[in-house]
């Protein structure tokens, strides 16, 4: 007895061979084949989402690093602009209460 379009002969009820084409197609070859297809689809989804998460984490880290660099540059520019020749700056060394 033939099991659907997978072209493999079954033992009467189920097809026990792997499919020769992508598992995105759903054929009625019994519970074992359906389970393999679902597991393969779940694995592809997991890999896809893991890759997307890695891409976002990389993007977020780069953005954070760039923001830190811009902040450091602005702080340095502010210090250079407000520097009055005293080291350290008298603004931070007055000892006010």
TIRO-2110 file (N, C-alpha, C; in Angstrom, 1 decimal):
// TIRO-2110
0.8, -1.2, 0.0, N, 1, A
0.0, 0.0, 0.0, CA, 1, A
0.9, 1.2, 0.0, C, 1, A
0.6, 2.2, -0.9, N, 2, A
1.4, 3.4, -1.0, CA, 2, A
0.8, 4.5, 0.0, C, 2, A
1.8, 5.3, 0.5, N, 3, A
1.4, 6.3, 1.5, CA, 3, A
1.5, 7.7, 0.9, C, 3, A
0.4, 8.2, 0.4, N, 4, A
0.3, 9.5, -0.2, CA, 4, A
1.4, 9.8, -1.2, C, 4, A
1.8, 11.0, -1.4, N, 5, A
2.7, 11.4, -2.5, CA, 5, A
4.2, 11.2, -2.1, C, 5, A
4.5, 10.5, -1.0, N, 6, A
5.9, 10.4, -0.6, CA, 6, A
6.6, 9.2, -1.4, C, 6, A
5.8, 8.5, -2.2, N, 7, A
6.3, 7.4, -3.0, CA, 7, A
7.0, 6.3, -2.3, C, 7, A
6.8, 6.1, -1.1, N, 8, A
7.4, 5.0, -0.3, CA, 8, A
6.3, 4.1, 0.1, C, 8, A
6.6, 2.8, 0.1, N, 9, A
5.6, 1.9, 0.5, CA, 9, A
5.6, 1.7, 2.0, C, 9, A
4.4, 1.6, 2.5, N, 10, A
4.3, 1.5, 4.0, CA, 10, A
4.0, 0.1, 4.4, C, 10, A
3.9, -0.1, 5.7, N, 11, A
3.7, -1.4, 6.2, CA, 11, A
2.2, -1.7, 6.3, C, 11, A
1.4, -0.9, 5.7, N, 12, A
-0.1, -1.0, 5.8, CA, 12, A
-0.7, 0.2, 6.3, C, 12, A
-0.1, 0.9, 7.3, N, 13, A
-0.7, 2.1, 7.9, CA, 13, A
0.2, 3.3, 7.8, C, 13, A
1.5, 3.2, 8.0, N, 14, A
2.3, 4.4, 8.1, CA, 14, A
3.6, 4.3, 7.3, C, 14, A
4.1, 5.4, 6.9, N, 15, A
5.3, 5.6, 6.1, CA, 15, A
6.4, 5.8, 7.1, C, 15, A
7.5, 5.0, 7.0, N, 16, A
8.6, 5.1, 8.0, CA, 16, A
9.9, 5.6, 7.4, C, 16, A
9.8, 6.3, 6.2, N, 17, A
11.0, 6.8, 5.6, CA, 17, A
11.0, 8.3, 5.6, C, 17, A
12.1, 8.9, 5.5, N, 18, A
12.2, 10.4, 5.4, CA, 18, A
11.7, 10.8, 4.0, C, 18, A
11.2, 12.0, 4.0, N, 19, A
10.7, 12.6, 2.7, CA, 19, A
11.8, 13.1, 1.9, C, 19, A
11.8, 12.9, 0.6, N, 20, A
12.9, 13.4, -0.3, CA, 20, A
12.8, 14.9, -0.7, C, 20, A
11.9, 15.6, 0.0, N, 21, A
11.7, 17.0, -0.4, CA, 21, A
11.6, 17.8, 0.9, C, 21, A
11.6, 19.2, 0.9, N, 22, A
11.5, 20.0, 2.1, CA, 22, A
10.3, 19.6, 3.0, C, 22, A
10.5, 19.7, 4.3, N, 23, A
9.4, 19.3, 5.2, CA, 23, A
8.4, 20.4, 5.4, C, 23, A
8.5, 21.4, 4.6, N, 24, A
7.5, 22.5, 4.7, CA, 24, A
6.2, 22.0, 4.1, C, 24, A
6.2, 21.0, 3.2, N, 25, A
5.0, 20.4, 2.7, CA, 25, A
4.4, 19.4, 3.7, C, 25, A
3.2, 19.4, 3.8, N, 26, A
2.5, 18.5, 4.8, CA, 26, A
1.8, 17.4, 4.0, C, 26, A
2.2, 16.2, 4.2, N, 27, A
1.6, 15.1, 3.6, CA, 27, A
1.1, 14.1, 4.7, C, 27, A
0.1, 13.4, 4.5, N, 28, A
-0.5, 12.5, 5.5, CA, 28, A
0.2, 11.2, 5.4, C, 28, A
1.4, 11.1, 6.0, N, 29, A
2.2, 9.9, 6.0, CA, 29, A
2.2, 9.3, 7.4, C, 29, A
1.3, 9.7, 8.3, N, 30, A
1.2, 9.1, 9.6, CA, 30, A
1.8, 10.0, 10.7, C, 30, A
1.6, 9.6, 11.9, N, 31, A
2.0, 10.5, 13.0, CA, 31, A
3.5, 10.7, 13.1, C, 31, A
4.3, 9.7, 12.8, N, 32, A
5.7, 9.8, 12.9, CA, 32, A
6.2, 10.9, 11.9, C, 32, A
5.8, 10.9, 10.7, N, 33, A
6.2, 11.9, 9.7, CA, 33, A
5.7, 13.2, 10.1, C, 33, A
4.5, 13.3, 10.6, N, 34, A
3.9, 14.6, 11.0, CA, 34, A
4.8, 15.2, 12.2, C, 34, A
5.1, 14.3, 13.1, N, 35, A
6.0, 14.8, 14.2, CA, 35, A
7.3, 15.3, 13.8, C, 35, A
7.9, 14.5, 12.8, N, 36, A
9.2, 15.0, 12.3, CA, 36, A
9.1, 16.3, 11.6, C, 36, A
8.0, 16.5, 10.9, N, 37, A
7.8, 17.8, 10.2, CA, 37, A
7.6, 18.9, 11.2, C, 37, A
6.8, 18.7, 12.2, N, 38, A
6.6, 19.7, 13.3, CA, 38, A
7.9, 20.0, 14.0, C, 38, A
8.7, 19.0, 14.3, N, 39, A
10.0, 19.2, 15.0, CA, 39, A
10.9, 20.0, 14.1, C, 39, A
11.0, 19.6, 12.9, N, 40, A
11.9, 20.4, 11.9, CA, 40, A
11.4, 21.8, 11.8, C, 40, A
10.1, 22.1, 11.7, N, 41, A
9.6, 23.4, 11.6, CA, 41, A
9.9, 24.2, 12.9, C, 41, A
9.7, 23.6, 14.0, N, 42, A
10.0, 24.2, 15.3, CA, 42, A
11.5, 24.6, 15.4, C, 42, A
12.4, 23.7, 14.9, N, 43, A
13.8, 23.9, 15.0, CA, 43, A
14.2, 25.1, 14.0, C, 43, A
13.6, 25.2, 12.9, N, 44, A
13.8, 26.3, 12.0, CA, 44, A
13.3, 27.6, 12.6, C, 44, A
12.2, 27.6, 13.2, N, 45, A
11.7, 28.8, 13.9, CA, 45, A
12.6, 29.2, 15.0, C, 45, A
13.1, 28.3, 15.8, N, 46, A
14.0, 28.6, 16.9, CA, 46, A
15.3, 29.2, 16.4, C, 46, A
15.8, 28.6, 15.3, N, 47, A
17.1, 29.1, 14.8, CA, 47, A
16.8, 30.5, 14.2, C, 47, A
15.7, 30.7, 13.6, N, 48, A
15.4, 32.1, 13.0, CA, 48, A
15.3, 33.1, 14.1, C, 48, A
14.6, 32.8, 15.2, N, 49, A
14.4, 33.8, 16.2, CA, 49, A
15.7, 34.0, 17.0, C, 49, A
16.5, 32.9, 17.2, N, 50, A
17.8, 33.1, 17.8, CA, 50, A
18.7, 34.0, 17.0, C, 50, A
18.7, 33.8, 15.7, N, 51, A
19.5, 34.7, 14.9, CA, 51, A
19.0, 36.1, 14.9, C, 51, A
17.7, 36.3, 14.9, N, 52, A
17.2, 37.7, 15.0, CA, 52, A
17.6, 38.3, 16.4, C, 52, A
17.5, 37.5, 17.4, N, 53, A
17.8, 38.1, 18.8, CA, 53, A
19.3, 38.4, 18.8, C, 53, A
20.2, 37.6, 18.2, N, 54, A
21.6, 37.9, 18.2, CA, 54, A
21.9, 39.2, 17.4, C, 54, A
21.2, 39.3, 16.3, N, 55, A
21.3, 40.6, 15.5, CA, 55, A
20.9, 41.8, 16.3, C, 55, A
19.8, 41.7, 17.0, N, 56, A
19.4, 42.8, 17.8, CA, 56, A
20.3, 43.1, 18.9, C, 56, A
20.8, 42.1, 19.6, N, 57, A
21.8, 42.3, 20.7, CA, 57, A
23.0, 43.0, 20.1, C, 57, A
23.5, 42.6, 19.0, N, 58, A
24.7, 43.2, 18.4, CA, 58, A
24.4, 44.7, 18.1, C, 58, A
23.2, 44.9, 17.5, N, 59, A
22.8, 46.3, 17.1, CA, 59, A
22.8, 47.1, 18.4, C, 59, A
22.1, 46.6, 19.4, N, 60, A
21.9, 47.4, 20.7, CA, 60, A
23.3, 47.7, 21.3, C, 60, A
24.2, 46.7, 21.3, N, 61, A
25.5, 46.9, 21.9, CA, 61, A
26.3, 48.0, 21.1, C, 61, A
26.2, 48.0, 19.8, N, 62, A
26.9, 49.0, 19.0, CA, 62, A
26.3, 50.4, 19.3, C, 62, A
25.0, 50.4, 19.3, N, 63, A
24.4, 51.7, 19.6, CA, 63, A
24.8, 52.3, 21.0, C, 63, A
24.8, 51.4, 22.0, N, 64, A
25.2, 51.8, 23.3, CA, 64, A
26.7, 52.3, 23.3, C, 64, A
27.6, 51.6, 22.6, N, 65, A
29.0, 52.0, 22.5, CA, 65, A
29.1, 53.3, 21.9, C, 65, A
28.3, 53.5, 20.8, N, 66, A
28.4, 54.8, 20.1, CA, 66, A
27.9, 56.0, 21.0, C, 66, A
26.8, 55.7, 21.7, N, 67, A
26.3, 56.7, 22.6, CA, 67, A
27.3, 57.0, 23.7, C, 67, A
28.0, 56.0, 24.3, N, 68, A
29.0, 56.3, 25.3, CA, 68, A
30.1, 57.1, 24.7, C, 68, A
30.5, 56.8, 23.4, N, 69, A
31.6, 57.6, 22.8, CA, 69, A
31.2, 59.0, 22.6, C, 69, A
29.9, 59.3, 22.1, N, 70, A
29.4, 60.6, 21.9, CA, 70, A
29.4, 61.4, 23.2, C, 70, A
29.0, 60.7, 24.3, N, 71, A
28.9, 61.3, 25.6, CA, 71, A
30.3, 61.7, 26.1, C, 71, A
31.3, 60.9, 25.9, N, 72, A
32.6, 61.2, 26.3, CA, 72, A
33.2, 62.3, 25.5, C, 72, A
32.9, 62.4, 24.2, N, 73, A
33.3, 63.5, 23.4, CA, 73, A
32.7, 64.8, 23.8, C, 73, A
31.4, 64.8, 24.1, N, 74, A
30.7, 66.0, 24.6, CA, 74, A
31.3, 66.5, 25.9, C, 74, A
31.5, 65.5, 26.8, N, 75, A
32.1, 65.9, 28.1, CA, 75, A
33.4, 66.5, 28.0, C, 75, A
34.3, 65.9, 27.1, N, 76, A
35.6, 66.5, 26.9, CA, 76, A
35.5, 67.8, 26.3, C, 76, A
34.6, 68.0, 25.3, N, 77, A
34.5, 69.4, 24.7, CA, 77, A
34.0, 70.4, 25.8, C, 77, A
33.1, 70.0, 26.7, N, 78, A
32.6, 70.9, 27.7, CA, 78, A
33.7, 71.3, 28.7, C, 78, A
34.5, 70.3, 29.0, N, 79, A
35.7, 70.6, 29.9, CA, 79, A
36.7, 71.5, 29.3, C, 79, A
37.0, 71.3, 28.0, N, 80, A
37.9, 72.2, 27.3, CA, 80, A
37.4, 73.6, 27.2, C, 80, A
36.1, 73.7, 26.9, N, 81, A
35.5, 75.0, 26.8, CA, 81, A
35.5, 75.8, 28.1, C, 81, A
35.2, 75.1, 29.2, N, 82, A
35.1, 75.7, 30.5, CA, 82, A
36.4, 75.7, 31.3, C, 82, A
37.5, 75.2, 30.7, N, 83, A
38.7, 75.2, 31.4, CA, 83, A
39.3, 76.6, 31.6, C, 83, A
39.7, 76.9, 32.8, N, 84, A
40.1, 78.3, 33.1, CA, 84, A
41.6, 78.4, 33.4, C, 84, A
42.3, 77.3, 33.2, N, 85, A
43.8, 77.3, 33.4, CA, 85, A
44.2, 76.7, 34.7, C, 85, A
43.3, 76.5, 35.6, N, 86, A
43.6, 75.9, 36.9, CA, 86, A
43.4, 74.4, 36.7, C, 86, A
44.3, 73.7, 37.4, N, 87, A
44.2, 72.2, 37.3, CA, 87, A
44.3, 71.6, 38.7, C, 87, A
43.4, 70.9, 39.2, N, 88, A
42.0, 70.7, 38.7, CA, 88, A
41.2, 71.9, 38.7, C, 88, A
40.1, 71.9, 38.0, N, 89, A
39.3, 73.1, 37.8, CA, 89, A
38.8, 73.6, 39.2, C, 89, A
38.9, 74.9, 39.4, N, 90, A
38.5, 75.5, 40.7, CA, 90, A
37.1, 75.3, 41.0, C, 90, A
36.2, 75.1, 40.0, N, 91, A
34.8, 74.9, 40.3, CA, 91, A
34.6, 73.6, 41.1, C, 91, A
35.4, 72.6, 41.0, N, 92, A
35.2, 71.4, 41.7, CA, 92, A
36.1, 71.3, 43.0, C, 92, A
36.9, 72.3, 43.2, N, 93, A
37.9, 72.3, 44.3, CA, 93, A
37.7, 73.5, 45.3, C, 93, A
36.5, 74.0, 45.4, N, 94, A
36.3, 75.2, 46.2, CA, 94, A
36.1, 74.8, 47.7, C, 94, A
35.6, 73.6, 47.9, N, 95, A
35.3, 73.2, 49.3, CA, 95, A
34.1, 73.9, 49.9, C, 95, A
33.1, 74.2, 49.1, N, 96, A
31.9, 74.9, 49.7, CA, 96, A
31.1, 73.9, 50.4, C, 96, A
30.3, 74.4, 51.4, N, 97, A
29.4, 73.6, 52.2, CA, 97, A
28.0, 73.7, 51.7, C, 97, A
END
